[in-house]
Amino acid sequence: MRRTVRDTIISSQPTIGPIRADFEQRFRAAYGEAPDDYTAAAYACTEVILQAMKEAVKTASNPAELRDAIREYAGRCDRRWNGS
């Protein structure tokens, strides 16, 4: 079965036990309430983009290459954010 971008975004929510617990704990400390699903998804997506940027700057030599490398890295469905 071919996965879509939507499948990737939904499955990228921080649902891994320790990672989700850490995120919820820090969110509650900052805002006094539990994060909703949209907040968790936004957090996970941001982490994926940041991880993609870290990898992309290793090989890109100009802005266009950087953009393309980020798109390629973040758009691959076989990558899974590991919380690091």
Secondary structure as UniProt FT lines:
FT   HELIX           5..11
FT   HELIX           17..31
FT   HELIX           37..56
FT   TURN            57..59
FT   HELIX           63..75
FT   TURN            77..78
//
